[in-house]
């Protein structure tokens, strides 16, 4: 039996195990280990597991994952998400569709702190759903907005999915974060436009309200002078190049928040500016940024007295559980990838595609369609780890008129967008199931109906980024 045939049998066996409800991580691990033992012998498998497991999980780069998860968990437990929604509600609530728009705005801000889509969806399901009901927002539109807004948790950097893509594809994490910023903000803008279009056609779906229950946070006496100093420092640092373009701009924005904006948003802005601005301004690496972000989020929660001992314990447990799940999937994907490497399937497939004469964009569109199909039946993390060992060698052989590093970064953003679509689109949509568990009285069909305008917006954005790689690469080229 050829290596290609063995790899095909391995894929079929893994999908069969998943179909009978074996956890995806264990399915990949079992099939990968069996295939590796078949091709190299059981002794080689034992030696591989003995050495590779330790070297993989002892990686310094991999520590960024639990740190970003901890930062998001601390932000949720300390009430930052609820504060962001109340601020956004004051800003958007008076307009038609204002309450759903407030959810999108708050998810955008929270996405700069929490790199998890599931956590963002669950957090705003608890924080925003009661307010949407109180404002008489249509249940389908309300739950659909939260499900779609949750995807901003991975679209706005820092993103755990992007970190895993960077590690698997051996790409620079900071550059991927830079590339994700513009498409992530574009997603938020498209979601706001989608809500505006929907409520323009049917105004009764989301009537305007007055946010009477949200009280503006008093501004401390030191806010204006300190804000002026920070704004001036950021502007000067940007002009002199000492803070980097985005680092200086973000610091200047934080200063403006202290000067003029609602003071309640400042703690969340401080965390986001510290992490994103520090990474973009090359003050620290993404791994250091994750550690600094977790420490700053903890400090904010303690200073605001919103992070109790019980909440801190919950955040640590949540981080441990999520990190354990991710690391188990990473182990399964690593073993399965080693099995595929032994079969020579990725190299053979890359050679076949290179000799086929197909236009590069046809190959890329085929990969994106594959992701859309897999997104209907698989977890996004497992889907990425399963396909990248096959797709990356093919992508790097395509002649797209760009350096291979740019191609890998651009493809990573496309994968991120498609994963976001899979999280909210029927027939599965993990975010839809999460919000459905929180809103048990809302039929899941209603949530699917409410999420469809956002899926259409995502597909439009996917076409734009596919046809115009410069949209994703502009910031990378500007800062490097």
WOJO-V579606 format. One record per residue. N is the residue number from 0. RES is the residue in one letter. PSI is psi in whole degrees, 0 to 359 (none if undefined). NEAR is the number of other ideal C-beta (glycine too) atoms within 10 Angstrom. D_FIRST is the distance of its C-alpha to the first C-alpha in whole Angstrom. Layout:
n->{N;N}
res->{RES;RES}
psi->{PSI;PSI}
near->{NEAR;NEAR}
d_first->{D_FIRST;D_FIRST}
//
This chain:
n->{0;1;2;3;4;5;6;7;8;9;10;11;12;13;14;15;16;17;18;19;20;21;22;23;24;25;26;27;28;29;30;31;32;33;34;35;36;37;38;39;40;41;42;43;44;45;46;47;48;49;50;51;52;53;54;55;56;57;58;59;60;61;62;63;64;65;66;67;68;69;70;71;72;73;74;75;76;77;78;79;80;81;82;83;84;85;86;87;88;89;90;91;92;93;94;95;96;97;98;99;100;101;102;103;104;105;106;107;108;109;110;111;112;113;114;115;116;117;118;119;120;121;122;123;124;125;126;127;128;129;130;131;132;133;134;135;136;137;138;139;140;141;142;143;144;145;146;147;148;149;150;151;152;153;154;155;156;157;158;159;160;161;162;163;164;165;166;167;168;169;170;171;172;173;174;175;176;177;178;179;180;181;182;183;184;185;186;187;188;189;190;191;192;193;194;195;196;197;198;199;200;201;202;203;204;205;206;207;208;209;210;211;212;213;214;215;216;217;218;219;220;221;222;223;224;225;226;227;228;229;230;231;232;233;234;235;236;237;238;239;240;241;242;243;244;245;246;247;248;249;250;251;252;253;254;255;256;257;258;259;260;261;262;263;264;265;266;267;268;269;270;271;272;273;274;275;276;277;278;279;280;281;282;283;284;285;286;287;288;289;290;291;292;293;294;295;296;297;298;299;300;301;302;303;304;305;306;307;308;309;310;311;312;313;314;315;316;317;318;319;320;321;322;323;324;325;326;327;328;329;330;331;332;333;334;335;336;337;338;339;340;341;342;343;344;345;346;347;348;349;350;351;352;353;354;355;356;357;358;359;360;361;362;363;364;365;366;367;368;369;370;371;372;373;374;375;376;377;378;379;380;381;382;383;384;385;386;387;388;389;390;391;392;393;394;395;396;397;398;399;400;401;402;403;404;405;406;407;408;409;410;411;412;413;414;415;416;417;418;419;420;421;422;423;424;425;426;427;428;429;430;431;432;433;434;435;436;437;438;439;440;441;442;443;444;445;446;447;448;449;450;451;452;453;454;455;456;457;458;459;460;461;462;463;464;465;466;467;468;469;470;471;472;473;474;475;476;477;478;479}
res->{X;X;X;X;X;X;X;X;X;X;X;X;X;X;X;X;X;X;X;X;X;X;X;X;X;X;X;X;X;X;X;X;X;X;X;X;X;X;X;X;X;X;X;X;X;X;X;X;X;X;X;X;X;X;X;X;X;X;X;X;X;X;X;X;X;X;X;X;X;X;X;X;X;X;X;X;X;X;X;X;X;X;X;X;X;X;X;X;X;X;X;X;X;X;X;X;X;X;X;X;X;X;X;X;X;X;X;X;X;X;X;X;X;X;X;X;X;X;X;X;X;X;X;X;X;X;X;X;X;X;X;X;X;X;X;X;X;X;X;X;X;X;X;X;X;X;X;X;X;X;X;X;X;X;X;X;X;X;X;X;X;X;X;X;X;X;X;X;X;X;X;X;X;X;X;X;X;X;X;X;X;X;X;X;X;X;X;X;X;X;X;X;X;X;X;X;X;X;X;X;X;X;X;X;X;X;X;X;X;X;X;X;X;X;X;X;X;X;X;X;X;X;X;X;X;X;X;X;X;X;X;X;X;X;X;X;X;X;X;X;X;X;X;X;X;X;X;X;X;X;X;X;X;X;X;X;X;X;X;X;X;X;X;X;X;X;X;X;X;X;X;X;X;X;X;X;X;X;X;X;X;X;X;X;X;X;X;X;X;X;X;X;X;X;X;X;X;X;X;X;X;X;X;X;X;X;X;X;X;X;X;X;X;X;X;X;X;X;X;X;X;X;X;X;X;X;X;X;X;X;X;X;X;X;X;X;X;X;X;X;X;X;X;X;X;X;X;X;X;X;X;X;X;X;X;X;X;X;X;X;X;X;X;X;X;X;X;X;X;X;X;X;X;X;X;X;X;X;X;X;X;X;X;X;X;X;X;X;X;X;X;X;X;X;X;X;X;X;X;X;X;X;X;X;X;X;X;X;X;X;X;X;X;X;X;X;X;X;X;X;X;X;X;X;X;X;X;X;X;X;X;X;X;X;X;X;X;X;X;X;X;X;X;X;X;X;X;X;X;X;X;X;X;X;X;X;X;X;X;X;X;X;X;X;X;X;X;X;X;X;X;X;X;X;X;X;X;X;X;X}
psi->{133;162;322;318;320;317;320;317;322;315;315;317;320;316;326;317;321;321;329;19;25;137;140;319;315;325;314;319;315;312;318;317;318;317;320;316;323;321;327;350;153;326;321;323;314;316;320;314;324;319;318;322;315;313;328;312;350;5;131;320;324;341;346;333;303;332;317;323;318;319;315;319;319;322;321;312;332;3;12;321;315;322;317;319;320;320;315;326;320;326;324;341;331;349;162;129;13;323;313;323;324;324;314;316;317;321;326;314;320;331;335;356;320;125;20;130;318;315;320;316;312;321;311;342;322;324;322;332;315;323;323;321;317;327;7;34;138;135;322;314;320;308;324;323;317;319;316;318;330;331;340;343;331;342;325;123;148;145;127;321;319;323;315;320;316;317;316;318;1;52;166;123;316;319;324;322;318;317;332;342;308;311;327;315;326;323;314;317;317;324;319;319;319;317;316;320;317;313;339;323;320;84;334;352;329;80;153;150;167;120;80;336;341;119;132;134;129;143;124;157;334;357;315;309;320;320;320;319;315;318;314;319;317;317;316;319;323;315;323;349;5;339;358;157;303;323;314;319;316;321;321;321;319;321;320;324;318;327;314;333;176;125;341;336;348;316;315;320;324;318;312;315;320;313;301;314;321;320;313;324;3;29;324;166;166;322;315;322;322;318;315;317;317;319;318;319;319;317;318;315;321;318;325;351;34;357;98;173;321;320;322;319;317;320;318;319;317;318;316;316;313;317;318;317;315;317;326;320;320;319;313;317;324;315;318;321;322;321;315;322;322;327;347;16;311;315;319;317;320;320;319;317;320;327;354;337;8;142;142;320;333;318;315;317;323;320;318;321;321;317;321;321;313;328;343;344;353;155;142;322;312;323;316;312;332;322;332;320;335;318;321;313;326;314;318;347;351;142;97;8;20;157;150;326;317;320;315;321;314;317;324;322;321;316;319;317;314;321;319;321;316;334;337;344;150;160;354;273;89;320;326;319;324;311;331;328;331;329;73;340;356;120;140;334;324;321;319;321;318;333;345;320;326;324;318;317;321;320;321;317;323;318;318;312;326;315;340;79;334;336;319;331;353;312;325;315;330;323;355;none}
near->{9;11;16;14;11;19;22;14;15;22;16;11;15;24;14;12;17;19;10;7;7;15;16;21;22;15;23;29;21;17;25;24;20;15;24;24;16;17;16;15;11;11;9;13;21;12;12;17;17;9;10;14;13;10;8;15;13;9;11;8;13;18;15;25;22;20;23;29;25;24;28;31;28;31;32;27;24;27;18;30;27;19;25;29;25;25;25;26;26;18;17;24;20;12;16;18;26;25;30;31;24;29;30;26;23;31;32;24;24;30;29;24;30;33;29;24;29;21;24;32;28;21;28;30;23;14;22;28;20;10;22;26;15;11;20;13;26;21;19;19;25;28;29;31;34;34;30;36;32;33;32;29;32;28;30;28;27;30;27;26;24;26;25;23;26;23;18;19;20;8;19;16;24;20;22;26;26;25;29;27;20;18;22;25;15;19;27;20;14;20;27;18;13;24;29;15;13;23;23;10;8;11;12;9;20;25;15;15;20;12;20;7;9;18;10;11;15;9;17;11;8;9;17;13;11;14;21;14;12;20;20;13;15;24;16;14;19;20;10;9;9;11;25;21;15;20;23;23;19;25;25;22;17;22;21;15;21;23;16;12;18;17;16;18;21;22;24;24;20;17;27;26;24;23;30;23;23;23;27;24;22;14;15;17;16;26;19;15;26;27;19;19;30;24;16;21;30;19;15;23;22;14;11;13;8;16;22;13;7;9;17;17;11;15;25;14;11;19;21;14;12;20;19;11;14;21;16;16;23;22;20;25;25;22;25;27;19;20;27;24;16;18;23;15;23;19;16;15;17;19;14;11;19;15;8;10;6;12;11;16;12;10;18;20;12;14;18;18;11;15;22;16;12;19;22;12;13;20;23;24;20;22;21;25;25;25;18;21;20;19;23;21;18;22;24;14;16;20;9;15;9;15;10;12;14;19;22;21;26;24;27;26;26;20;24;27;28;25;26;30;22;26;29;29;24;15;8;16;26;20;30;26;15;21;30;20;10;15;20;6;7;19;13;15;10;18;28;21;17;27;28;18;20;26;21;13;22;26;15;14;21;19;10;15;22;19;9;12;20;13;18;28;22;15;20;24;12;11;16;11}
d_first->{0;4;7;8;6;7;10;11;10;13;15;15;16;18;20;21;22;24;25;27;29;27;28;26;26;25;22;21;22;20;17;17;18;16;13;15;15;12;11;15;16;19;22;20;20;24;25;23;25;28;29;27;29;32;32;31;34;36;36;40;38;37;40;41;39;41;45;44;44;47;49;48;49;52;53;52;54;57;58;57;55;58;60;58;58;62;62;60;62;65;64;63;64;67;65;63;60;61;60;56;56;58;54;52;55;55;51;51;53;51;48;49;49;47;43;42;42;42;45;47;46;47;50;52;51;53;56;56;55;59;61;59;60;63;63;63;59;57;55;52;53;53;50;48;50;49;45;45;47;45;42;45;44;41;42;45;45;44;41;38;36;36;37;33;32;34;32;29;29;31;34;38;39;43;42;40;43;45;43;43;46;47;45;45;49;48;47;50;52;50;50;54;54;52;54;57;56;55;59;61;60;60;63;63;59;60;64;66;67;69;68;71;69;68;70;70;70;73;72;73;76;74;71;73;74;71;69;71;70;66;66;68;66;63;65;66;63;61;63;63;59;60;58;55;56;54;55;59;59;57;60;63;61;62;65;66;65;67;70;70;67;67;67;65;62;62;60;57;58;59;55;53;55;55;51;50;53;53;49;50;53;51;53;50;46;44;44;48;48;47;49;52;51;51;54;56;55;56;59;60;59;62;64;64;64;62;59;60;59;57;56;54;53;51;50;48;47;45;44;42;41;39;38;36;34;34;33;30;28;28;27;24;23;23;21;19;19;18;15;14;16;13;10;13;13;17;17;15;17;20;20;19;22;24;23;24;28;28;31;31;33;30;27;30;31;27;27;30;30;26;28;31;29;27;31;32;29;29;31;32;31;27;27;27;26;22;23;24;21;20;23;25;23;24;27;28;27;29;33;35;38;38;37;34;36;37;34;33;36;37;33;34;37;35;33;36;38;35;34;38;38;35;37;40;39;38;36;36;38;38;41;43;42;43;47;46;47;50;51;51;53;52;49;46;46;49;47;45;47;49;46;45;48;46;43;44;46;42;41;44;43;39;40;43;41;38;40;43;41;44;45;43;43;47;48;45;47;50;50;48}
//
